[in-house]
Amino acid sequence: MAGLLMLAGMIWFFSSGYTPPGICGEVLRHNQQNDIDASPLIYSDVDNMHEIEHDVMLMRRKSAAAR
């Protein structure tokens, strides 16, 4: 029951429109006023993610071999 209350409280808090003071709140308010969707980038949304993952794997191998 406590978990459900905490979840409901978090949903209410984040949907209330409260923005923190300072630069973080400024950025959030700017995005809301200009209807900017700044949701986190989901890896599947990147067109060439497979190539990027392959390149990162190669860089890690080269880094490990250089040690």
HELIX and SHEET records of a PDB file:
HELIX    1   1 ALA A    2  SER A   15  1                                  14    
HELIX    2   2 GLY A   22  GLN A   33  1                                  12    
HELIX    3   3 TYR A   43  ASP A   45  5                                   3    
HELIX    4   4 MET A   49  ALA A   66  1                                  18    
END                                                                             
